[in-house]
Amino acid sequence: MSATNHTNNLHNLPTPLNTFIGRNREIAEVKTLLAEHRLLTLTGPGGCGKTRLAIRVARELPATYEDGLWLTEFAALAEADLVPQAVAFTLGVREQTGRSIHESLVNYLQSRKTLLILDNCEHLITACAQLAATLLASCPGVKILATSREPLGVPGEVVWAVPPLSLPEPQPWRNPASETDARRAYEQSEAVQLLLVRAQEASPTFSLTPENGPWIADLCRRLDGIPLAIELAAAHTRTFSIRQIVQRLDDRFQLLTSRLRTTPVRHQTLEAMLDWSYTLLSESEQKVLQRLAVFAGGWTLAAAEAVCTGDGVRAEEMMVLLANLVDKSLVQVERMDGERHFALLETIRQYAHQKLTQAGALESARERHLSYFLQWAEEHTVYLAGKNQLAWLARFNREHDNLRAALEWAQSSEARAEGGLRLAGACGLHWRLRGDLSEGRARLTAILNHPGTQERNLARAKALLWNANLAYLQSDYPATRFLAQEALEIGRELGASGRAEVAWALDLLGETATEVGDYETAPGLLTESLAIYRELGDQRGTADMLMQLGWAAMRVGDYEKAATFLEECLALFRTLGETFMIAAALAGLGELAVRQERLEQAKVILAESLALRREIGERWGMATSLGSLGWVALLQRDFDEMRTLLAESLALRLEVGDQGGIAWCLEKLAAAMTLQASALPLRQRRQPLQRAARILGTAVALREPLGSVVDPADQPDYDRLVNDLRRALGQTAFAQAWAAGRDLPLTEVVELALQPVTMPEPVGDKLKYGGLSPRERETAVLIAQSKSNRDIAEAMVVRVKTVETYVTRILNKLGFDSRVQIATWAHDVGLIDADSDNP
């Protein structure tokens, strides 16, 4: 029979009963690899879609294999000896007298061009490997596409790991400009596509809505994009809402079961799917998999060697055991920071945790986990304040979930609490650099209040000081003073061993004194701290105190002294090479330049500070640098730019909980509103002036419980602003607006403060350029140069969200609805030709 007569019939591929979703990139990659290699094994955890993908690829290849495509399914086969017989049965080959079944297969296939699909090989891996090796060696026209939870281990084999379905962004509903865009963002995810199709099969009226969208996204992420898990969850939408399903995922092995009677047993429940893989592991592999469940967010080889050994598992075996679990698709591996990092999909982690608990080994594994990460954090936290700060910050970020898990375990008993106290102190700088101020304070407060941590020792002093530091950054000055005072007393009780803690406590008390208006006490505290740091030979502490003395001088208007201190500290920080503190010193010098009205110089200095702070993701610092740049824009009367900068500053300050910084931003926005109102016709001024008075009322309400004051250097301008508003509105109206502001919700006030004042028609360049501000014109030029929002953000040293704000304003002001229109307009009005670098 010739190929032209039978090509279309030579296969036994099953007809799919439901729609195949996505996987276009994967299909193309597998087809390419299959064209170049003779043995391709698709690997991955159970339920990831290996079989469906293999069959889908094969269905697109019939013309390539003139003697057919043949699928042999091994899942139901229990005996290795029956593997060649199963393939022979598929091909219609009968065993001949005097020949083994291997010989019969070779004889049949050696002159044929065919693709053999060997499905579910993992439990018969040796037999499948031997058969594949025999056929490939003797049958040049044969290619094999295998699916298995681990590689076959045959020479020439190419292994391709089937990835989970693509997942939605964490919060795509919040980012796009419209509900339509949000729906498109969700629907780009293959996991969401699969859930929608399968849910509609179960319940035809099911659809993606603004209400269920975030829950659908969360469901897909928590199920790791595993197709089987998503399909099992989708089946329950006939009875339950997506929200109800998500809220019960902690018991996913009871919840996610199939109601289809034709489903293979191993796919009828999520637990059965994992049982299939687990039973194929050796005893040592099972123990290691169980213990890996105590890691949160992943682990390194060193961590696994410390946490997963014991009871028959030796540290020197760990590399091989981990490699085996990776090969068997139970552990994920990726390269991070030059080393291998491992992780479990959450579904597999929960399964392993269940097995660990059943084995009665959970407590001992968590003890080893706490011990390892306590030692790791204490040993490495020093590197967060050095020249390799960025690299070590990335490492701490990677281990953040493990550190959290260790802290939670430490709090579960009095015996472990002291270790938790030490661990919390070692995490302080990490929380500071990340801007996780509220989380850090909550964890430090909990461990400091634990009955097992009341001994007045060095560990308690350090934890108190970090808690005080984070409280200071949130402008909680009463808490800062209380915590630092206890730490100061402990440090003095400890004598020589507590000198560094004494210096730090004095620093925090001095900084707090400046914030609450005690300008006489502050310099003495800071000077005493400086002397101790110099005595200890601590250059970082010395430079830090020079910076704080500079800020203290600046607040009272002694700019000459401030410049001396700040320039000396910057030089020392540059010598030390610590990005975080260089950025802080630059922020001080930048604000000094603002106060001295050296505005262009201030912009350059502050831009450098902001860039460094963005590089390390230090949110509190980013907010202060943005605030100072907003102040520059205010003084230059670039109100649109000011609002953009202060909007980002406020957003960050709201995230980290910096109450005093929020008040400061609101005061600057009120000042801008008052200035803009003065340019309006008399009849249009009252509304923006009332808004400004309400905003100032809110700012005062924020400052009062903190004891926060306006700096003496800024007091005259602040008093002038308040008096101008009182005079323009009248005492009664001003008092009413001020009082109303004190009672308004903060989110409402922020929105009110960021609303632009409607100004008369622009003239000059703004009229020529459609009312766009200089920064908006700069954005338009970059759009015309085909730059993405991310490219524009890097060029302008702002966040992508800021660029999105600029683009939205441009579209609104020009009445456009696309970037192409912006680009065309920029050319038409001469922005590109006139001065594309400086619009």
C-alpha positions in Angstrom: 0.0 0.0 0.0 1.5 3.4 -1.0 1.8 6.4 1.3 -0.6 8.4 -0.9 -3.4 5.9 -0.3 -3.1 5.5 3.5 -1.3 8.6 5.0 -4.5 10.1 6.3 -5.6 6.8 8.0 -2.3 5.7 9.6 -2.7 6.9 13.1 -4.5 5.9 16.2 -4.7 9.3 17.8 -7.8 9.8 19.9 -10.3 12.5 18.9 -10.3 15.2 21.6 -13.6 15.5 23.4 -13.1 19.1 24.4 -11.2 22.2 23.2 -7.5 22.4 23.3 -6.5 25.7 24.9 -3.4 27.8 24.1 0.1 26.3 24.0 0.9 27.8 20.6 4.5 28.6 21.5 5.0 25.1 23.1 3.5 23.4 20.0 5.9 25.2 17.7 9.0 24.4 19.9 8.1 20.7 20.2 7.6 20.5 16.4 11.0 22.1 15.8 12.8 19.8 18.3 11.1 16.8 16.8 12.2 17.7 13.3 15.8 17.9 14.6 16.0 15.0 17.0 14.9 11.3 17.0 14.0 11.0 20.7 12.1 13.8 22.5 10.7 13.4 26.0 8.2 15.8 27.3 8.5 15.9 31.1 6.6 17.7 33.8 4.6 17.1 37.0 1.4 15.1 36.8 -1.5 17.0 35.3 0.6 19.6 33.5 -0.7 18.5 30.0 2.1 16.4 28.6 -0.2 13.9 26.9 -2.6 16.5 25.5 0.4 18.4 24.1 2.0 15.4 22.6 -1.2 14.4 20.8 -1.9 17.9 19.7 1.6 18.1 18.1 1.2 14.7 16.5 -2.1 15.6 14.9 -0.3 18.4 13.1 2.3 16.1 11.6 0.6 13.3 9.7 2.2 14.1 6.3 5.7 14.0 7.8 5.5 10.3 8.7 4.3 8.2 5.7 4.0 5.1 7.8 1.9 6.7 10.5 1.8 8.1 14.0 1.1 5.6 16.8 0.2 6.2 20.4 0.9 3.6 23.1 -0.5 4.5 26.5 1.3 2.8 29.5 -0.6 4.3 32.4 -2.7 1.1 33.0 0.3 -1.2 32.4 1.9 -2.5 35.6 4.6 -5.0 34.4 7.7 -3.8 32.7 7.9 -7.0 30.6 4.7 -6.0 28.8 6.1 -2.7 27.4 7.3 -4.1 24.0 4.1 -6.2 23.7 2.0 -3.0 24.2 3.8 -1.2 21.4 3.5 -4.3 19.2 -0.2 -4.5 19.9 -0.6 -0.8 18.8 1.3 -1.5 15.6 -0.5 -4.7 14.9 2.8 -6.7 15.1 2.6 -10.3 16.2 5.4 -12.2 17.9 6.9 -14.7 15.5 8.2 -18.1 16.3 11.9 -18.1 17.0 12.0 -14.3 17.4 11.7 -12.1 20.5 9.1 -9.4 20.5 12.0 -6.8 20.3 13.2 -8.5 17.2 9.7 -8.6 15.7 9.3 -4.9 16.3 12.7 -4.1 14.8 12.0 -6.2 11.8 8.6 -4.4 11.3 9.9 -0.9 11.8 13.5 -0.9 10.4 12.3 0.2 6.9 9.4 2.4 8.0 9.2 6.1 8.6 7.0 6.5 11.6 6.5 8.4 14.9 5.9 6.4 18.0 4.3 8.2 20.9 5.1 6.5 24.2 2.8 8.0 26.9 3.2 7.9 30.7 6.6 6.1 30.8 7.6 7.1 34.4 6.5 3.9 36.2 8.1 1.7 33.6 11.0 3.9 32.9 13.8 1.2 32.5 11.7 -0.9 30.1 10.7 2.1 28.0 14.3 3.3 27.9 15.5 -0.1 26.7 12.9 -0.4 24.0 13.5 3.2 22.8 17.3 2.6 22.6 16.8 -0.7 20.7 14.4 0.8 18.1 16.4 4.0 17.6 19.6 2.0 17.0 18.0 -0.4 14.5 15.3 1.6 12.8 16.6 4.8 11.1 13.1 6.0 10.0 11.6 5.8 13.5 11.3 8.8 15.8 9.9 8.7 19.4 7.9 11.3 21.3 7.7 10.2 24.9 5.9 11.7 27.9 7.1 11.0 31.4 7.5 12.6 34.7 11.3 11.9 34.4 13.7 11.5 31.4 14.2 8.1 29.9 18.0 8.5 30.1 18.8 7.2 26.6 21.8 8.6 24.6 20.6 11.2 22.1 17.4 12.0 24.2 16.3 15.6 24.2 14.3 16.5 27.3 11.7 19.3 27.1 9.9 20.4 30.3 6.3 21.2 29.7 5.6 24.5 31.5 2.5 25.4 33.4 -0.1 27.5 31.5 0.7 31.2 31.4 -0.7 33.0 34.4 -2.3 36.4 34.8 -0.5 39.3 36.4 -1.1 39.6 40.2 -3.5 42.5 39.8 -4.3 43.2 36.1 -7.7 44.6 36.9 -6.2 47.6 38.7 -3.7 48.6 36.1 -5.5 49.1 32.7 -7.4 52.2 32.0 -10.8 50.5 31.4 -12.8 47.4 32.2 -12.4 46.3 28.6 -8.6 46.5 28.8 -8.7 44.7 32.1 -10.7 41.8 30.6 -8.2 41.5 27.7 -5.3 41.4 30.2 -6.9 38.5 32.0 -7.9 36.6 28.9 -4.3 36.7 27.6 -3.5 34.1 30.3 -3.8 30.5 29.1 -4.8 29.4 32.6 -7.7 31.9 32.6 -8.7 30.8 29.1 -8.8 27.1 30.2 -10.8 27.9 33.3 -13.4 29.9 31.4 -13.9 27.3 28.7 -14.2 24.4 31.3 -16.4 26.4 33.6 -18.7 27.3 30.7 -18.9 23.5 29.9 -20.0 23.0 33.5 -22.2 26.1 33.7 -23.0 27.7 30.3 -23.9 31.1 31.9 -20.4 31.4 33.6 -18.4 34.5 32.4 -15.5 36.7 33.3 -16.7 39.8 35.2 -15.1 42.7 37.1 -16.3 41.0 40.3 -15.0 37.5 39.7 -11.9 38.5 37.6 -9.5 38.9 40.6 -10.8 35.6 42.1 -10.3 33.7 38.8 -6.8 35.1 38.6 -6.0 34.1 42.1 -7.4 30.6 41.6 -5.2 30.1 38.5 -2.1 31.3 40.3 -2.7 29.3 43.4 -3.2 26.2 41.3 0.2 26.9 39.6 -1.3 27.0 36.1 -1.6 23.1 36.2 -4.3 22.2 33.6 -5.7 19.2 35.5 -6.0 21.2 38.8 -7.7 24.1 36.9 -10.1 21.7 35.1 -11.0 20.0 38.4 -11.7 23.4 40.0 -13.8 24.6 37.0 -16.1 21.6 37.3 -17.2 23.0 40.7 -18.5 26.3 39.2 -21.8 24.5 38.5 -22.4 24.6 42.3 -20.0 27.1 43.8 -18.8 30.6 43.0 -15.1 31.1 42.1 -14.7 33.0 45.4 -16.0 30.1 47.4 -13.6 27.7 45.6 -10.6 29.9 46.2 -11.4 30.3 49.9 -11.3 26.5 50.2 -8.1 25.8 48.4 -6.2 25.1 51.6 -8.1 21.8 51.5 -7.6 21.4 47.8 -7.0 17.6 47.9 -10.6 17.1 49.3 -12.1 19.8 47.1 -10.6 19.0 43.7 -12.1 15.8 42.5 -13.5 14.8 39.1 -17.2 14.1 38.5 -16.5 12.5 35.1 -16.8 8.7 35.2 -14.5 8.2 32.2 -11.6 10.1 33.8 -8.5 7.8 34.4 -8.3 6.9 38.1 -5.0 8.8 38.6 -6.7 12.0 37.3 -9.9 11.7 39.2 -8.4 13.6 42.2 -5.5 16.0 42.6 -4.2 13.7 45.4 -4.3 10.6 43.2 -2.3 12.4 40.6 0.4 13.1 43.1 0.2 9.7 44.7 1.1 8.2 41.3 4.4 10.2 41.4 5.1 9.7 45.1 4.9 5.9 45.0 7.7 5.9 42.4 10.2 7.6 44.7 12.8 5.9 46.8 12.4 6.1 50.6 15.2 8.8 50.8 13.5 10.8 48.0 10.2 10.6 49.8 11.8 11.9 53.0 13.5 14.8 51.2 10.3 15.7 49.3 8.4 15.8 52.6 11.0 18.0 54.3 11.2 20.4 51.4 7.6 21.4 52.2 8.8 23.5 55.1 10.6 25.9 52.7 8.5 28.9 51.7 9.4 30.3 48.2 12.3 28.0 47.5 15.7 27.0 48.7 19.4 26.5 47.8 21.4 23.3 47.9 23.1 24.5 51.1 19.7 25.1 52.7 18.4 21.6 51.7 21.6 20.0 53.1 21.0 21.7 56.4 17.2 21.2 56.7 16.5 17.9 54.9 19.2 15.6 56.3 18.9 13.1 59.1 17.0 9.8 59.7 18.8 8.0 57.0 19.4 11.0 54.6 23.0 12.2 54.5 24.1 15.7 53.5 26.5 14.3 50.9 23.5 12.6 49.2 21.5 15.8 48.8 22.8 16.8 45.4 21.9 13.5 43.9 18.5 13.3 45.6 17.6 16.8 44.6 18.6 16.1 41.0 16.4 13.0 41.1 13.4 15.0 42.3 14.1 17.6 39.5 14.3 14.8 36.9 11.0 13.4 38.2 9.3 16.8 37.8 8.5 17.3 41.4 11.1 20.1 42.1 11.5 23.1 39.9 15.0 24.6 39.3 16.3 27.9 38.0 19.5 29.9 38.1 19.5 33.0 40.3 22.4 35.2 41.2 24.8 32.7 39.8 23.6 29.6 41.7 20.8 27.1 41.4 17.6 27.8 43.3 14.9 25.2 43.8 11.2 25.4 44.5 8.0 23.3 44.7 4.8 24.2 42.9 2.3 25.1 45.7 0.1 22.1 45.0 3.1 19.8 45.3 4.3 21.6 48.5 0.9 21.1 50.1 0.9 17.5 49.2 4.5 17.0 50.7 3.5 19.0 53.8 0.6 16.6 54.3 2.9 13.6 54.0 5.4 15.3 56.4 2.7 15.8 59.0 1.5 12.2 58.6 5.0 11.0 59.2 5.2 12.9 62.5 8.3 14.8 61.2 6.9 18.4 60.8 8.3 19.8 64.1 11.8 18.6 63.6 12.0 19.8 60.0 10.7 23.3 61.1 13.3 23.4 63.9 16.1 22.8 61.4 14.6 25.4 59.0 14.6 28.0 61.8 18.1 27.1 62.9 19.4 27.4 59.3 17.8 30.7 58.5 18.7 32.3 61.9 22.4 31.5 61.2 22.1 32.6 57.6 20.5 36.0 58.4 22.9 36.8 61.3 25.9 35.9 59.1 24.8 37.8 56.1 22.9 40.9 57.3 26.2 42.8 57.5 26.4 42.6 53.7 23.3 44.7 53.3 25.3 47.7 54.4 28.3 47.3 52.1 29.6 47.6 48.6 27.7 44.5 47.4 24.4 45.8 48.9 22.4 45.3 45.7 23.4 41.7 45.3 22.7 40.9 48.9 19.4 42.7 48.9 18.4 40.5 46.0 19.4 37.4 48.1 17.4 38.6 51.1 14.4 39.3 48.9 14.7 35.8 47.5 14.6 34.3 51.0 12.0 36.7 52.4 9.3 34.1 52.6 11.6 31.7 54.3 12.5 34.3 56.9 8.9 35.0 57.5 8.1 31.3 58.0 11.0 30.9 60.4 9.9 33.9 62.5 6.3 32.5 62.7 7.7 29.2 63.9 9.9 30.9 66.5 6.9 32.5 68.0 5.1 29.3 68.5 6.9 28.4 71.8 8.8 30.1 74.6 11.8 27.9 74.0 12.2 29.1 70.4 11.4 32.8 71.1 14.9 34.0 71.8 16.0 32.7 68.4 13.1 34.5 66.9 14.2 37.7 68.6 17.7 37.4 67.1 16.2 36.6 63.7 13.9 39.6 63.8 16.9 41.9 64.6 18.9 40.4 61.7 16.0 41.1 59.3 15.6 44.8 60.4 17.8 46.3 57.7 16.1 44.2 55.0 12.7 45.5 56.1 14.1 49.0 56.1 15.6 48.8 52.6 12.4 47.2 51.1 10.1 49.7 52.8 8.2 46.9 54.6 7.9 49.2 57.6 4.5 48.0 58.8 5.4 44.3 58.5 8.7 44.8 60.2 7.1 46.7 63.1 4.4 44.1 63.5 6.9 41.2 63.6 9.3 43.0 65.9 6.6 44.1 68.3 5.2 40.5 68.5 8.5 39.0 69.3 9.5 41.7 71.7 6.2 41.2 73.6 6.7 37.4 73.7 7.2 36.0 77.3 10.4 34.2 76.2 12.2 37.4 75.1 12.1 39.6 78.2 15.8 39.2 79.2 17.6 42.6 78.9 20.3 41.4 76.5 22.0 42.5 73.3 19.4 40.7 71.1 16.6 42.6 72.8 18.4 45.9 72.4 18.9 45.4 68.7 15.3 44.4 68.1 14.1 47.4 70.0 16.3 49.7 67.9 15.1 48.3 64.6 11.5 48.7 65.8 12.3 52.2 66.8 13.9 52.9 63.4 10.9 51.6 61.5 8.5 53.5 63.8 10.5 56.7 63.1 10.2 56.2 59.3 6.4 56.0 59.8 6.5 59.3 61.8 5.4 57.4 65.0 7.6 59.6 67.2 6.1 58.6 70.6 6.8 54.9 69.8 10.3 55.7 68.5 11.1 57.5 71.7 9.7 54.8 74.0 11.6 52.0 72.1 14.9 53.8 71.8 14.8 54.8 75.4 14.6 51.2 76.6 17.3 50.2 74.2 19.5 53.0 75.5 19.1 51.8 79.0 19.9 48.2 78.1 23.0 49.3 76.1 24.3 51.2 79.1 23.7 48.3 81.4 25.7 46.0 79.1 28.7 48.3 79.3 31.4 48.0 76.5 29.4 45.3 74.6 26.5 47.7 74.3 28.3 50.8 73.1 27.1 50.6 69.5 23.5 50.2 70.7 23.9 53.2 72.9 25.1 55.3 69.9 22.2 54.1 67.7 19.7 54.8 70.5 21.1 58.4 70.9 20.8 58.8 67.1 17.2 57.9 67.0 16.4 60.0 70.1 18.2 62.9 68.4 16.4 62.5 65.1 13.0 62.3 66.9 13.8 65.5 68.9 14.2 67.4 65.6 10.8 66.1 64.3 8.9 67.2 67.4 10.5 70.6 67.6 13.1 70.0 70.4 15.9 71.7 68.5 17.9 72.4 71.5 18.2 68.8 72.7 18.8 67.2 69.3 22.3 68.4 68.5 23.7 67.2 71.8 22.2 63.7 71.4 23.6 63.4 67.8 27.0 64.8 68.8 27.2 62.2 71.7 26.3 59.4 69.2 29.0 60.7 66.8 31.6 60.6 69.5 30.8 57.0 70.3 30.9 55.9 66.7 34.3 57.6 66.2 35.5 55.9 69.4 34.4 52.5 68.0 36.0 53.2 64.6 32.6 52.8 62.9 32.9 54.8 59.7 29.3 54.1 58.6 27.9 55.2 61.9 30.2 58.3 61.9 29.0 59.3 58.4 25.4 58.7 59.4 25.7 61.0 62.3 27.3 63.7 60.2 24.3 63.4 57.9 21.9 63.7 60.8 23.7 66.7 62.2 23.4 68.2 58.7 19.7 67.7 58.6 19.3 69.1 62.1 21.2 72.3 61.1 19.1 72.6 57.9 15.8 72.4 59.8 16.7 75.5 61.8 18.0 77.4 58.8 21.8 77.1 59.4 22.5 76.2 55.8 26.3 76.8 56.0 26.7 74.3 58.8 24.4 71.9 57.1 26.4 72.0 53.9 29.7 71.2 55.8 28.2 68.2 57.5 26.4 66.8 54.4 29.4 67.2 52.1 31.6 65.4 54.6 29.2 62.6 55.1 28.7 62.1 51.3 32.5 61.9 50.7 32.7 59.2 53.4 29.7 57.2 52.1 31.2 57.3 48.6 34.4 55.8 50.0 32.4 53.1 51.8 30.5 52.4 48.5 27.1 51.9 50.1 24.4 52.8 47.6 21.6 53.3 50.2 23.5 55.8 52.3 25.0 57.6 49.2 21.4 58.2 48.1 20.4 59.4 51.5 23.3 61.9 51.6 22.5 63.2 48.1 18.8 63.7 49.2 20.0 65.9 52.0 22.2 68.0 49.7 19.4 68.2 47.2 17.0 69.5 49.7 19.6 72.0 50.9 19.9 73.2 47.3 16.1 73.6 47.1 16.1 75.7 50.3 18.9 77.9 48.9 16.9 78.2 45.6 19.7 76.5 43.6 16.9 74.8 41.8 18.6 73.4 38.7 21.4 72.1 40.8 18.9 70.6 43.2 17.2 68.7 40.3 20.5 67.1 39.3 21.4 66.0 42.8 17.9 64.8 43.6 17.6 62.9 40.3 20.8 61.0 41.2 19.5 60.2 44.6 16.2 59.0 43.2 17.9 56.8 40.6 20.0 55.1 43.3 16.9 54.6 45.4 14.9 53.1 42.5 17.8 50.8 41.8 17.6 49.2 45.2 13.8 49.6 45.5 14.0 51.6 48.7 10.4 53.0 48.8 10.7 55.4 51.8 13.7 57.0 50.2 12.2 57.2 46.8 9.2 59.0 48.3 11.4 61.6 49.9 13.5 62.3 46.8 10.3 62.5 44.7 8.8 64.9 47.3 11.9 67.2 47.1 11.7 67.1 43.3 8.0 68.0 43.5 9.0 71.0 45.7 11.4 72.1 43.0 8.6 71.9 40.4 6.4 74.0 42.7 9.0 76.7 43.1 9.4 76.7 39.3 5.6 76.9 38.9 5.5 73.7 36.9 2.3 72.6 38.6 1.6 69.6 36.3 5.0 68.2 36.9 4.7 68.9 40.7 1.4 67.0 40.9 2.9 64.0 39.0 5.9 63.8 41.3 4.0 64.4 44.5 1.3 61.8 43.4 4.0 59.1 43.2 5.6 60.3 46.4 2.2 60.2 48.2 1.4 56.7 46.8 4.7 55.4 48.2 4.2 57.1 51.5 0.8 55.6 51.8 2.3 52.2 51.1 4.9 52.5 53.8 2.7 54.4 56.2 4.8 57.6 56.5 2.3 59.8 58.1 4.5 62.9 58.5 5.6 62.6 54.9 2.0 62.4 53.8 1.3 65.6 55.7 4.3 67.3 54.1 3.1 66.4 50.6 -0.4 67.7 51.3 1.0 71.0 52.5 3.0 71.5 49.3 -0.1 70.6 47.2 -2.2 73.1 49.2 0.5 75.8 48.5 0.3 75.0 44.8 -3.5 75.2 44.8 -3.4 78.6 46.5 -0.8 79.9 44.0 -2.8 78.7 41.0 -6.0 80.1 42.5 -4.5 83.6 42.7 -4.1 83.6 38.9 -7.9 82.9 38.4 -10.6 85.5 38.0 -11.9 86.5 41.4 -15.2 84.6 41.0 -13.3 81.4 40.3 -10.9 81.5 43.2 -13.1 80.5 46.1 -13.5 76.7 45.4 -9.7 75.9 45.0 -9.0 78.1 48.1 -11.5 76.1 50.1 -9.9 72.9 48.9 -6.5 74.1 50.0 -7.8 75.0 53.5 -9.4 71.6 53.8 -6.1 69.9 52.8 -4.2 71.9 55.3 -6.7 70.8 58.0 -6.0 67.2 57.1 -2.3 67.7 57.3 -2.5 69.2 60.8 -4.7 66.3 61.9 -2.0 63.9 60.7 0.8 65.8 62.5 -0.9 66.4 65.9 -1.0 62.8 67.3 2.6 62.3 66.3 3.9 65.5 67.8 5.2 66.4 64.4 6.0 70.1 63.7 6.8 72.3 60.6 10.5 73.0 60.6 11.6 76.5 61.8 13.2 77.1 58.4 9.8 76.5 56.7 7.5 78.1 59.3 7.4 81.6 57.8 6.2 80.3 54.4 3.7 78.0 56.1 2.4 80.9 58.2 2.1 83.1 55.2 0.1 80.4 53.3 -2.3 79.9 56.2 -2.8 83.7 56.6 -3.3 84.2 52.9 -6.0 81.6 52.9 -7.7 83.0 56.0 -7.7 86.5 54.5 -9.0 85.4 51.1 -11.8 83.1 52.5 -12.6 85.0 55.6 -12.2 83.7 59.1 -15.5 81.8 59.3 -15.2 80.1 55.9 -11.5 79.3 56.5 -12.3 77.7 59.9 -15.1 75.7 58.5 -12.9 74.4 55.6 -10.0 73.6 58.0 -12.3 71.7 60.4 -13.9 69.8 57.5 -10.4 68.7 56.4 -9.6 67.3 59.8 -12.5 64.9 59.5 -12.2 63.8 55.9 -10.9 60.3 55.0 -7.3 60.4 54.0 -7.9 58.7 50.6 -10.5 61.4 49.8 -8.2 64.2 50.7 -5.3 62.8 48.6 -7.6 62.6 45.6 -8.8 66.1 46.3 -5.2 67.4 46.6 -4.1 65.9 43.3 -7.0 67.4 41.3 -5.6 70.1 39.0 -6.9 73.7 39.3 -8.7 74.6 36.1 -6.7 77.5 34.7 -7.5 80.0 31.9 -6.5 79.0 28.4 -2.7 78.6 28.1 -0.7 81.0 26.1 2.7 80.8 24.3 4.3 77.4 24.1 1.5 75.7 26.1 -1.0 77.1 23.6 1.1 76.0 20.7 1.6 72.5 22.2 -2.0 71.8 23.2 -1.5 72.8 26.9 1.1 70.1 27.5 3.6 70.7 30.3 7.3 70.3 29.5 7.4 66.8 30.9 4.4 65.8 28.9 6.0 67.2 25.8 9.1 65.2 26.5 7.0 62.1 26.8 5.3 62.9 23.5 8.7 63.1 21.8 9.8 59.8 23.2 6.5 58.2 22.1 7.2 59.6 18.6 10.6 57.8 18.8 8.6 54.5 19.3 9.7 54.1 22.9 7.7 51.9 25.2 6.5 53.1 28.6 9.3 51.2 30.2 11.9 52.8 27.9 10.4 56.3 28.6 10.5 55.7 32.4 14.2 54.8 32.2 15.0 57.8 30.1 13.1 60.2 32.3 14.1 58.5 35.6 10.5 58.0 36.7 8.3 54.9 37.4 6.3 53.3 34.6 3.1 54.3 36.4 4.2 58.0 36.2 4.7 57.6 32.4 1.2 56.1 32.2 -0.1 59.2 33.9 1.7 61.4 31.4 0.3 59.5 28.5 -3.3 59.6 29.8 -3.0 63.4 30.3 -1.6 63.8 26.8 -4.5 61.8 25.3 -7.0 63.8 27.3 -5.6 67.2 26.6 -5.2 66.5 22.8 -8.4 64.6 22.5 -6.6 61.5 21.1 -7.1 57.8 21.7 -3.8 56.3 20.4 -0.1 56.7 20.6 0.1 56.8 16.8 -1.9 60.1 16.9 0.5 61.5 19.6 3.5 60.6 17.4 2.0 62.2 14.3 1.0 65.3 16.3 4.5 65.7 17.7 6.0 65.8 14.2 3.2 68.1 12.9 3.7 70.8 15.7 7.5 70.7 15.3 8.4 69.0 18.6 10.7 66.5 16.9 12.3 68.8 14.4 12.6 71.7 16.7 14.4 70.1 19.7 13.7 66.4 20.2 16.1 66.2 23.1 14.6 69.0 25.1 11.0 69.7 24.2 
